[in-house]
């Protein structure tokens, strides 16, 4: 009965987030025979007792997800083994670390994946997700919203892809789609690390009230690990949440790593250096490639003493100061071991590392580059790549080297790169919260990011100075007709007789500041967004509301409908929808006549509070006003004149 109640609660929560989805979820909860992997899951009794157990990385992460959640969503195809252990434990009515039933459900991986998480989190449940790599780009917009709402979700994402022969390889391209969502990103390698980092991920989510994405490497085999018992797990998460709630996210992560060492005796950090203390070349990697690189170090050190490996376990929040502090002072070259089929994702990490070293050690002149290890599935293969980067002679003793040389290359590399760029662009969220470091790296490497510093990027606009303005009609005249002249010297603005000049207006800064205060917005927060296929623009919230969004303009009926969907108060939602119907037409016309603005509506209906990222999509942009030019460029070179009637 308790289990049925839990399932009913989940179905209700999912239905509230995405109507019509609950039937599919219920069907997925009891799979048809033969539709899923029917492997015997790891022995949960041995795992939760804290004894030694033999598991792979997926089962290790699934144990933490099952033990520390009430609802567990599995985003993987039925034929995949991913999440099979959590599903099996749920079918057996196994309880979590809090003594409660756990409902695990297999979900579809498609556009909009992750919307069901909304309703589950709204129910107050502890929610976890086990996701295949390809599902993360679909979940990215939802993760961005959850970051804005400070929701404690944990996603254990498998960083793997399957090649044409059916072999799984570590592939971090899709998993790194979460880089720009604002979610915490942690990475692990071995089964023991997968268990430990998964536990830390749940503790951080509970303490900081943020989504955490735990990137789990591809399953390469089972190992004996030491798990935490259910009691230890519950006590650890509760202790971290109680002790470090309210701290900055980065501080919470570091504190959770430190506290984990004190409880379980295993040491982790966001950046962990291994190798020579006077290394000149340092390889940077995350996940399984990092573990393989560390394993290769002893042989390399015997041949070339000045080499080291920096293992990255914390990708977000990015810690440039911590990265630089972890590098030996002798480092002059940093090589990222990129393990992603999409080089663009790795190039972004290269840029971040380069900017961190440029700012942190400007005098060192550290050179940052990358080496491709995608498709290399062993420490010996990673070692060969490292040897090549160091200029050492190849041993020629690995199968991976032979396979890499004989692997099929695409007939049209340019077409392949273009397809990858297209895929990456389609997976990019329409709006994300940015940081000062995001802006700095784009300005430091404008060619790599296609960045441009402009008032309105992508548009042919000019910043000009008003040189003359005066009223042409007497003060007693009821119409204000004025003459205004713009100084266009220093620009390439040209015009002919009969042309019109478009002038972008801006909202009153005092009114914008007042709205930010009443709506609870941080005016200095950086937000990157694109509207209707435009370029991505990065502005502060204040700049968006002052120069880009028509906050004090008249909203359409579509805005009323969208606002109704966001309202948590039923009466307000019904009122907003009623205003768009024929019955509410009279009041709607009155609102139009009274010039009710977007800002007025947002403050009037207090339960409808779309996030700012959503407001960027909902509020119409400021459009230019066009005025007939009242001058001749031949008569007035370097100047353009307008004659304007104020209404």
C-alpha positions as CSV (number, residue, x, y, z in Angstrom):
1,X,0.0,0.0,0.0
2,X,2.8,2.4,0.8
3,X,4.4,1.6,-2.5
4,X,1.2,2.2,-4.4
5,X,0.8,5.5,-2.6
6,X,4.4,6.5,-3.7
7,X,3.7,5.6,-7.3
8,X,0.4,7.5,-7.3
9,X,2.2,10.5,-5.8
10,X,4.9,10.3,-8.6
11,X,2.3,10.0,-11.3
12,X,0.4,13.0,-10.0
13,X,3.6,15.0,-9.8
14,X,4.7,14.1,-13.3
15,X,1.2,14.9,-14.7
16,X,1.3,18.3,-13.1
17,X,4.6,19.0,-14.8
18,X,3.7,17.6,-18.2
19,X,0.0,16.7,-18.8
20,X,-0.5,13.5,-20.6
21,X,2.8,12.0,-19.6
22,X,1.6,10.0,-16.6
23,X,0.1,7.1,-18.7
24,X,3.4,6.6,-20.4
25,X,5.2,6.7,-17.1
26,X,2.9,4.1,-15.6
27,X,3.4,1.8,-18.5
28,X,7.2,2.2,-18.3
29,X,7.1,1.3,-14.6
30,X,6.1,-2.3,-15.5
31,X,8.0,-3.1,-18.6
32,X,6.9,-5.7,-21.0
33,X,8.8,-9.0,-20.8
34,X,12.1,-8.8,-22.7
35,X,11.8,-5.1,-23.2
36,X,14.7,-4.2,-20.8
37,X,18.0,-5.7,-19.7
38,X,17.1,-8.5,-17.3
39,X,20.5,-8.8,-15.7
40,X,20.8,-9.7,-12.0
41,X,21.5,-6.4,-10.2
42,X,24.2,-6.0,-7.7
43,X,23.5,-7.4,-4.2
44,X,21.8,-4.4,-2.5
45,X,22.1,-6.2,0.9
46,X,25.9,-6.3,0.6
47,X,26.1,-2.7,-0.7
48,X,24.0,-1.1,2.1
49,X,25.8,-3.1,4.8
50,X,29.0,-1.2,4.1
51,X,30.9,-4.4,3.3
52,X,33.1,-4.9,0.2
53,X,31.2,-5.5,-3.0
54,X,32.1,-6.0,-6.7
55,X,30.4,-3.5,-8.9
56,X,30.9,-1.4,-12.0
57,X,30.7,2.4,-12.2
58,X,27.0,2.4,-13.1
59,X,25.9,0.2,-10.3
60,X,28.1,2.2,-7.8
61,X,26.3,5.4,-8.9
62,X,22.9,3.8,-8.9
63,X,23.4,2.6,-5.3
64,X,23.8,6.2,-4.2
65,X,20.9,7.4,-6.3
66,X,18.6,4.7,-4.9
67,X,19.7,5.2,-1.3
68,X,19.5,9.0,-1.3
69,X,16.3,9.6,-3.2
70,X,12.5,8.9,-3.1
71,X,12.0,9.1,-6.8
72,X,14.6,8.0,-9.4
73,X,14.1,8.7,-13.1
74,X,16.0,6.6,-15.6
75,X,16.6,8.3,-19.0
76,X,17.9,5.4,-21.1
77,X,16.7,3.1,-23.9
78,X,15.2,-0.2,-22.7
79,X,18.0,-2.1,-24.3
80,X,20.6,-0.2,-22.2
81,X,21.8,-1.6,-18.9
82,X,22.1,2.0,-17.6
83,X,19.9,2.3,-14.5
84,X,18.8,-1.4,-14.6
85,X,20.0,-1.9,-11.0
86,X,17.9,1.0,-9.7
87,X,14.8,-0.2,-11.6
88,X,15.3,-3.8,-10.3
89,X,15.6,-2.6,-6.7
90,X,12.5,-0.5,-7.1
91,X,10.5,-3.5,-8.4
92,X,11.6,-5.5,-5.4
93,X,10.3,-2.7,-3.1
94,X,13.8,-2.1,-1.6
95,X,13.8,0.9,0.8
96,X,16.3,3.8,0.7
97,X,18.6,5.1,3.4
98,X,15.7,7.0,5.0
99,X,13.6,3.9,5.4
100,X,11.2,4.9,2.6
101,X,10.1,3.2,-0.6
102,X,11.8,4.3,-3.8
103,X,10.0,4.6,-7.1
104,X,12.3,4.2,-10.1
105,X,10.8,4.8,-13.6
106,X,12.2,4.5,-17.1
107,X,11.6,7.7,-19.1
108,X,12.0,8.5,-22.8
109,X,15.0,10.4,-24.1
110,X,13.6,13.1,-26.4
111,X,13.2,16.8,-26.8
112,X,11.9,18.2,-23.5
113,X,13.4,15.4,-21.5
114,X,13.5,16.4,-17.9
115,X,10.2,18.2,-17.6
116,X,8.8,15.4,-15.4
117,X,11.5,16.4,-12.9
118,X,9.6,19.7,-12.2
119,X,6.5,18.0,-10.8
120,X,8.5,15.5,-8.8
121,X,10.6,18.3,-7.2
122,X,7.4,20.3,-6.5
123,X,6.1,17.4,-4.5
124,X,8.9,17.9,-2.0
125,X,10.5,14.5,-2.8
126,X,14.2,13.8,-3.0
127,X,14.7,13.3,-6.7
128,X,17.6,11.7,-8.6
129,X,18.0,10.9,-12.3
130,X,20.2,8.3,-14.0
131,X,20.7,9.6,-17.6
132,X,22.4,8.4,-20.7
133,X,24.8,10.9,-22.3
134,X,22.5,11.7,-25.2
135,X,19.7,12.7,-22.9
136,X,21.7,15.6,-21.3
137,X,21.5,18.1,-24.2
138,X,17.7,17.6,-24.1
139,X,17.7,18.2,-20.4
140,X,19.9,21.3,-20.5
141,X,17.1,23.9,-20.7
142,X,15.3,22.3,-17.7
143,X,18.5,22.2,-15.7
144,X,19.0,25.9,-16.4
145,X,15.5,26.6,-15.0
146,X,16.2,24.4,-12.0
147,X,19.4,26.3,-11.2
148,X,17.4,29.5,-11.3
149,X,14.8,28.0,-8.9
150,X,17.5,26.5,-6.6
151,X,16.2,22.9,-6.8
152,X,18.2,20.1,-5.2
153,X,18.3,17.6,-8.1
154,X,21.1,15.1,-8.7
155,X,21.7,13.7,-12.3
156,X,24.1,10.8,-12.7
157,X,25.1,11.0,-16.4
158,X,27.0,8.3,-18.2
159,X,29.7,9.7,-20.3
160,X,29.8,7.1,-23.0
161,X,28.9,6.5,-26.6
162,X,28.6,3.4,-28.8
163,X,30.6,2.9,-31.9
164,X,29.6,1.1,-35.1
165,X,30.8,-2.2,-33.7
166,X,28.7,-1.9,-30.6
167,X,31.6,-1.1,-28.3
168,X,31.1,1.5,-25.6
169,X,33.7,4.3,-25.3
170,X,34.1,7.1,-22.9
171,X,32.7,10.2,-24.6
172,X,32.3,13.4,-22.6
173,X,30.8,15.5,-25.4
174,X,27.1,15.1,-24.5
175,X,27.8,15.0,-20.8
176,X,29.5,18.4,-21.0
177,X,26.3,19.9,-22.5
178,X,25.6,20.8,-18.9
179,X,28.6,23.2,-18.7
180,X,26.5,26.3,-19.6
181,X,23.4,25.4,-17.5
182,X,24.8,26.7,-14.2
183,X,24.5,23.3,-12.6
184,X,27.3,21.9,-10.5
185,X,29.4,19.4,-12.5
186,X,31.4,16.7,-10.8
187,X,33.3,13.9,-12.5
188,X,34.5,10.4,-11.4
189,X,36.5,7.6,-12.9
190,X,36.6,4.2,-11.1
191,X,33.8,2.4,-9.4
192,X,35.0,3.5,-6.0
193,X,35.2,7.1,-7.2
194,X,31.7,6.8,-8.8
195,X,30.3,5.7,-5.4
196,X,32.1,8.3,-3.4
197,X,31.5,11.3,-5.8
198,X,27.8,10.3,-6.2
199,X,27.4,10.5,-2.4
200,X,29.2,13.9,-2.3
201,X,26.9,15.0,-5.2
202,X,23.8,14.3,-3.1
203,X,25.2,16.0,-0.1
204,X,26.1,19.2,-2.1
205,X,22.6,19.3,-3.7
206,X,21.0,19.0,-0.3
207,X,23.2,21.7,1.3
208,X,23.4,24.2,-1.5
209,X,19.9,23.6,-3.0
210,X,21.2,23.3,-6.6
211,X,21.1,20.8,-9.4
212,X,24.3,18.6,-9.5
213,X,25.4,16.6,-12.5
214,X,27.7,13.7,-11.7
215,X,29.5,12.6,-14.9
216,X,30.1,8.9,-14.7
217,X,32.7,7.3,-17.0
218,X,31.9,4.5,-19.4
219,X,31.6,1.0,-17.7
220,X,34.9,-0.7,-18.4
221,X,34.6,-3.5,-15.8
222,X,33.7,-4.3,-12.2
223,X,36.0,-3.8,-9.2
224,X,35.8,-4.4,-5.5
225,X,34.8,-1.3,-3.6
226,X,34.0,-0.3,-0.1
227,X,30.5,1.2,0.1
228,X,28.9,3.4,2.8
229,X,26.0,1.8,4.7
230,X,22.6,3.3,4.5
231,X,23.0,4.8,8.0
232,X,26.3,6.3,7.1
233,X,24.9,7.8,3.9
234,X,21.9,9.4,5.6
235,X,24.1,10.8,8.4
236,X,26.7,12.2,6.0
237,X,24.1,14.0,3.8
238,X,22.3,15.4,6.8
239,X,25.5,16.6,8.4
240,X,26.7,18.4,5.3
241,X,23.3,19.9,4.7
242,X,23.1,21.2,8.3
243,X,26.7,22.4,8.5
244,X,27.2,24.1,5.2
245,X,23.7,25.3,4.1
246,X,23.8,28.9,2.9
247,X,27.5,28.9,1.9
248,X,28.7,29.6,-1.6
249,X,28.4,26.6,-3.8
250,X,32.1,26.3,-4.4
251,X,32.8,26.4,-0.6
252,X,30.1,23.8,-0.1
253,X,31.8,21.4,-2.6
254,X,35.2,21.8,-1.0
255,X,33.7,21.4,2.5
256,X,31.9,18.2,1.4
257,X,35.1,16.7,0.0
258,X,36.9,17.5,3.3
259,X,34.1,16.1,5.4
260,X,34.0,13.0,3.3
261,X,37.7,12.4,4.0
262,X,37.1,12.8,7.7
263,X,34.2,10.2,7.7
264,X,35.3,7.7,5.2
265,X,39.1,8.2,4.9
266,X,39.2,8.7,1.1
267,X,40.6,12.0,-0.2
268,X,39.2,14.0,-3.1
269,X,39.3,17.5,-4.3
270,X,38.2,19.5,-7.3
271,X,41.7,19.6,-8.8
272,X,44.2,16.8,-7.8
273,X,47.8,16.9,-9.0
274,X,50.0,13.8,-9.4
275,X,53.5,13.6,-10.7
276,X,56.8,15.4,-10.5
277,X,57.1,18.4,-8.3
278,X,59.1,20.2,-10.9
279,X,57.0,19.1,-14.0
280,X,57.3,21.3,-17.0
281,X,54.4,19.5,-18.9
282,X,51.1,18.8,-17.1
283,X,48.3,16.8,-18.7
284,X,44.8,17.8,-17.6
285,X,41.9,15.2,-17.8
286,X,38.7,14.2,-16.2
287,X,37.0,10.9,-15.6
288,X,38.5,7.7,-16.9
289,X,41.2,9.3,-19.0
290,X,42.5,11.1,-15.9
291,X,42.7,7.7,-14.0
292,X,44.5,6.1,-17.0
293,X,46.9,9.0,-17.3
294,X,47.8,8.8,-13.6
295,X,48.3,5.0,-14.1
296,X,50.7,5.8,-16.9
297,X,52.8,8.2,-14.9
298,X,55.4,5.9,-13.3
299,X,56.7,4.6,-16.7
300,X,56.8,8.2,-18.1
301,X,58.6,9.5,-15.1
302,X,61.3,6.9,-15.6
303,X,61.9,8.3,-19.1
304,X,61.1,12.0,-18.6
305,X,61.1,13.3,-15.0
306,X,59.3,16.6,-15.6
307,X,55.7,15.5,-16.2
308,X,52.5,15.5,-14.2
309,X,48.7,14.9,-14.4
310,X,46.0,17.2,-13.1
311,X,42.8,15.3,-12.5
312,X,39.7,17.5,-12.6
313,X,36.7,16.4,-10.5
314,X,34.9,19.7,-10.3
315,X,34.1,21.4,-13.5
316,X,31.4,23.8,-12.3
317,X,31.6,26.1,-10.5
318,X,34.8,26.6,-12.4
319,X,37.8,27.3,-10.1
320,X,40.6,29.0,-12.1
321,X,42.5,30.0,-8.9
322,X,42.3,26.5,-7.6
323,X,43.5,25.1,-10.9
324,X,46.5,27.4,-11.1
325,X,47.3,26.7,-7.4
326,X,47.3,22.9,-8.1
327,X,49.9,23.3,-11.0
328,X,53.5,23.1,-10.0
329,X,55.3,26.5,-10.3
330,X,57.6,24.9,-12.9
331,X,54.8,24.2,-15.4
332,X,55.3,25.7,-18.8
333,X,53.0,23.6,-20.9
334,X,49.4,22.3,-20.2
335,X,47.8,19.6,-22.4
336,X,44.2,18.8,-22.1
337,X,43.4,15.1,-22.9
338,X,40.1,15.6,-24.6
339,X,37.8,12.6,-24.8
340,X,34.9,13.9,-26.8
341,X,33.8,13.2,-30.4
342,X,32.9,16.9,-30.6
343,X,36.2,18.9,-30.5
344,X,34.3,22.2,-29.9
345,X,33.4,21.2,-26.4
346,X,37.0,20.4,-25.5
347,X,38.1,23.6,-27.1
348,X,35.9,25.5,-24.7
349,X,37.7,23.8,-21.8
350,X,41.1,24.6,-23.4
351,X,40.1,28.3,-23.5
352,X,39.1,28.2,-19.8
353,X,42.4,26.6,-18.8
354,X,44.3,29.1,-21.0
355,X,42.5,32.0,-19.4
356,X,43.1,30.7,-15.9
357,X,46.8,30.3,-16.5
358,X,47.0,33.7,-18.3
359,X,45.4,35.5,-15.4
360,X,46.9,33.4,-12.6
361,X,50.5,33.2,-13.9
362,X,50.9,35.9,-16.5
363,X,54.7,35.8,-16.3
364,X,55.0,32.0,-16.7
365,X,54.0,32.1,-20.4
366,X,52.2,28.7,-20.1
367,X,51.3,27.2,-23.4
368,X,47.9,25.4,-23.4
369,X,46.9,22.8,-26.0
370,X,45.0,19.6,-26.3
371,X,45.5,16.0,-27.4
372,X,42.7,13.7,-28.7
373,X,42.1,10.5,-26.7
374,X,38.6,9.7,-27.9
375,X,38.1,6.0,-28.6
376,X,41.2,5.0,-26.6
377,X,40.0,2.5,-24.0
378,X,43.1,1.6,-21.9
379,X,45.9,3.2,-19.9
380,X,48.4,1.9,-22.4
381,X,46.6,3.8,-25.2
382,X,46.5,7.0,-23.1
383,X,50.2,6.5,-22.4
384,X,51.0,6.4,-26.1
385,X,49.2,9.7,-26.6
386,X,51.1,11.3,-23.7
387,X,54.4,10.0,-25.1
388,X,53.6,11.5,-28.4
389,X,52.8,14.9,-26.8
390,X,56.1,14.7,-24.9
391,X,58.1,13.9,-28.0
392,X,59.1,10.5,-26.8
393,X,59.5,7.5,-29.1
394,X,56.4,5.3,-29.3
395,X,56.5,1.8,-27.9
396,X,54.2,0.6,-30.6
397,X,52.9,-2.1,-28.2
398,X,49.3,-1.3,-27.9
399,X,46.3,-2.4,-29.9
400,X,44.8,1.0,-29.4
401,X,47.6,2.6,-31.4
402,X,47.1,0.2,-34.3
403,X,43.3,0.7,-34.2
404,X,43.7,4.5,-34.1
405,X,45.9,4.4,-37.2
406,X,43.6,2.1,-39.2
407,X,40.3,3.6,-38.1
408,X,38.0,4.8,-40.8
409,X,38.2,8.6,-41.3
410,X,35.2,10.5,-42.6
411,X,35.4,11.1,-46.3
412,X,34.5,14.8,-45.8
413,X,36.1,16.0,-42.6
414,X,34.7,19.5,-43.2
415,X,31.2,18.1,-43.5
416,X,31.6,16.1,-40.3
417,X,32.9,19.2,-38.4
418,X,29.9,21.2,-39.7
419,X,27.5,18.5,-38.6
420,X,29.1,18.5,-35.1
421,X,28.8,22.3,-34.9
422,X,25.2,22.1,-36.0
423,X,24.4,19.5,-33.3
424,X,26.2,21.5,-30.7
425,X,24.2,24.6,-31.7
426,X,20.9,22.8,-31.6
427,X,21.6,21.5,-28.1
428,X,22.6,24.8,-26.7
429,X,20.0,26.3,-24.3
430,X,18.3,29.5,-25.6
431,X,19.3,31.3,-22.3
432,X,21.8,30.7,-19.6
433,X,23.2,32.4,-16.5
434,X,26.7,33.5,-17.3
435,X,29.7,34.5,-15.1
436,X,32.4,37.2,-15.4
437,X,34.8,34.4,-16.4
438,X,32.5,33.4,-19.3
439,X,32.7,36.9,-20.6
440,X,36.4,37.3,-20.0
441,X,37.3,34.1,-21.9
442,X,35.2,35.2,-24.9
443,X,36.9,38.6,-24.9
444,X,40.3,37.0,-24.5
445,X,39.7,34.5,-27.4
446,X,37.1,36.3,-29.6
447,X,38.1,34.3,-32.7
448,X,37.6,30.9,-31.0
449,X,34.2,31.9,-29.6
450,X,33.0,34.1,-32.4
451,X,32.6,36.9,-29.8
452,X,32.1,40.6,-30.5
453,X,31.9,43.5,-28.2
454,X,29.0,45.7,-29.4
455,X,25.9,47.5,-28.2
456,X,23.7,45.3,-30.4
457,X,25.8,42.4,-31.8
458,X,24.7,41.2,-35.2
459,X,23.0,44.5,-36.2
460,X,24.3,47.4,-38.2
461,X,24.0,50.1,-35.5
462,X,26.0,53.1,-34.7
463,X,26.7,55.0,-31.4
464,X,26.3,58.7,-32.2
465,X,26.3,61.9,-30.2
466,X,23.4,64.4,-30.1
467,X,25.0,67.6,-31.3
468,X,22.0,69.9,-31.4
469,X,18.4,69.8,-30.2
470,X,15.8,72.6,-30.0
471,X,12.0,73.1,-30.1
472,X,10.6,74.5,-33.3
473,X,7.2,75.4,-32.1
474,X,6.3,78.0,-29.4
475,X,5.8,76.8,-25.8
476,X,2.2,77.9,-26.1
477,X,1.6,75.6,-29.1
478,X,0.0,72.3,-28.2
479,X,2.3,70.2,-30.3
480,X,6.0,69.8,-29.6
481,X,7.9,69.7,-32.9
482,X,11.6,69.6,-32.3
483,X,14.8,69.5,-34.5
484,X,17.6,67.1,-33.5
485,X,21.0,66.6,-35.1
486,X,23.3,63.6,-34.6
487,X,27.1,63.8,-35.1
488,X,28.1,60.8,-37.3
489,X,31.7,61.6,-37.7
490,X,33.9,58.5,-37.0
491,X,31.3,56.1,-38.2
492,X,30.6,54.6,-41.7
493,X,26.9,55.7,-41.6
494,X,25.8,56.9,-45.0
495,X,22.3,57.8,-46.3
496,X,20.5,59.1,-49.3
497,X,17.6,61.5,-49.8
498,X,14.4,59.7,-48.7
499,X,16.1,57.3,-46.3
500,X,14.8,56.8,-42.7
501,X,16.8,56.6,-39.6
502,X,16.0,53.9,-37.0
503,X,16.5,55.1,-33.4
504,X,16.6,52.6,-30.5
505,X,15.0,53.9,-27.3
506,X,15.7,52.7,-23.8
507,X,13.7,52.2,-20.7
508,X,14.0,54.6,-17.7
509,X,16.9,53.4,-15.5
510,X,15.1,54.4,-12.3
511,X,12.0,52.4,-13.3
512,X,14.1,49.4,-14.2
513,X,15.9,49.5,-10.8
514,X,12.5,49.7,-9.0
515,X,11.2,46.7,-11.0
516,X,14.3,44.6,-10.2
517,X,13.8,45.3,-6.5
518,X,10.1,44.5,-6.5
519,X,10.6,41.4,-8.7
520,X,13.6,40.1,-6.7
521,X,16.2,40.3,-9.6
522,X,19.9,40.9,-9.2
523,X,20.5,43.7,-11.7
524,X,24.2,42.8,-12.1
525,X,23.7,39.1,-12.9
526,X,25.0,38.2,-16.3
527,X,22.6,36.4,-18.7
528,X,23.4,35.0,-22.1
529,X,20.3,34.5,-24.4
530,X,19.2,34.4,-28.0
531,X,15.7,35.3,-29.4
532,X,14.2,34.0,-32.6
533,X,17.4,32.7,-34.2
534,X,19.4,35.8,-33.3
535,X,23.0,35.7,-32.1
536,X,23.6,35.0,-28.4
537,X,23.9,38.2,-26.5
538,X,25.4,38.5,-23.0
539,X,24.2,41.4,-20.9
540,X,23.5,42.2,-17.2
541,X,19.9,41.9,-16.1
542,X,19.8,45.7,-15.9
543,X,21.1,46.0,-19.5
544,X,18.5,43.5,-20.8
545,X,15.7,45.4,-19.1
546,X,17.0,48.9,-20.1
547,X,18.2,48.4,-23.7
548,X,16.8,45.1,-25.0
549,X,13.4,44.1,-23.6
550,X,10.3,46.3,-23.9
551,X,9.4,46.0,-20.2
552,X,7.1,49.0,-20.2
553,X,5.5,48.1,-23.5
554,X,2.0,46.7,-24.1
555,X,1.8,42.9,-23.8
556,X,-0.1,40.7,-26.2
557,X,-2.7,38.1,-25.3
558,X,0.0,35.5,-25.7
559,X,1.8,36.9,-22.7
560,X,-1.3,36.7,-20.6
561,X,-1.6,33.0,-21.5
562,X,2.1,32.3,-20.8
563,X,1.8,34.1,-17.5
564,X,-1.2,32.0,-16.6
565,X,0.8,28.9,-17.1
566,X,3.4,30.2,-14.6
567,X,0.8,31.2,-11.9
568,X,0.7,29.0,-8.8
569,X,-2.5,30.7,-7.5
570,X,-5.4,29.1,-9.3
571,X,-7.6,32.3,-9.1
572,X,-4.8,34.4,-10.7
573,X,-4.3,31.7,-13.4
574,X,-8.0,31.7,-14.2
575,X,-8.2,35.5,-14.3
576,X,-5.3,35.7,-16.7
577,X,-6.8,33.2,-19.1
578,X,-10.3,34.8,-18.8
579,X,-8.9,38.1,-20.0
580,X,-7.9,36.4,-23.3
581,X,-11.4,35.1,-23.9
582,X,-14.4,36.8,-25.5
583,X,-16.0,37.2,-22.0
584,X,-13.0,39.2,-20.8
585,X,-12.7,41.3,-24.0
586,X,-14.1,44.5,-22.4
587,X,-11.6,44.5,-19.5
588,X,-8.8,43.5,-21.8
589,X,-9.6,46.6,-24.0
590,X,-9.7,48.7,-20.9
591,X,-6.2,47.5,-19.9
592,X,-4.9,48.3,-23.4
593,X,-6.4,51.8,-23.1
594,X,-4.9,52.3,-19.7
595,X,-1.5,51.2,-21.1
596,X,-1.0,48.2,-18.8
597,X,2.6,47.1,-19.3
598,X,4.6,43.9,-19.0
599,X,5.9,45.2,-15.7
600,X,2.4,46.0,-14.4
601,X,1.2,42.5,-15.1
602,X,4.2,40.8,-13.6
603,X,3.8,42.8,-10.4
604,X,0.0,42.5,-10.3
605,X,-0.2,38.7,-10.5
606,X,2.4,37.9,-7.8
607,X,2.1,34.1,-8.0
608,X,3.2,34.1,-11.7
609,X,6.9,34.6,-11.4
610,X,8.7,33.3,-14.5
611,X,12.4,33.2,-14.1
612,X,14.4,35.9,-15.8
613,X,15.6,33.5,-18.4
614,X,11.9,32.9,-19.3
615,X,11.2,36.6,-19.3
616,X,13.8,37.1,-22.0
617,X,11.7,34.8,-24.3
618,X,8.3,36.2,-23.2
619,X,8.8,40.0,-23.3
620,X,8.9,41.6,-26.7
621,X,12.2,43.2,-27.7
622,X,12.7,47.0,-28.0
623,X,12.3,47.9,-31.7
624,X,13.7,50.9,-33.4
625,X,11.5,53.9,-34.2
626,X,12.0,55.0,-37.8
627,X,12.1,58.7,-38.7
628,X,12.4,60.3,-42.2
629,X,15.8,62.0,-42.5
630,X,15.4,65.8,-42.8
631,X,18.9,66.6,-44.1
632,X,21.2,66.0,-47.1
633,X,24.6,64.2,-46.6
634,X,26.0,66.5,-49.3
635,X,24.9,69.6,-47.5
636,X,25.7,68.3,-44.0
637,X,28.5,65.7,-44.2
638,X,29.1,63.9,-40.8
639,X,25.7,64.8,-39.6
640,X,22.1,63.5,-39.9
641,X,19.0,65.7,-38.9
642,X,15.5,64.7,-37.9
643,X,12.3,66.7,-37.4
644,X,10.2,64.9,-34.8
645,X,6.7,65.4,-33.5
646,X,6.3,64.4,-29.8
647,X,3.0,62.6,-29.1
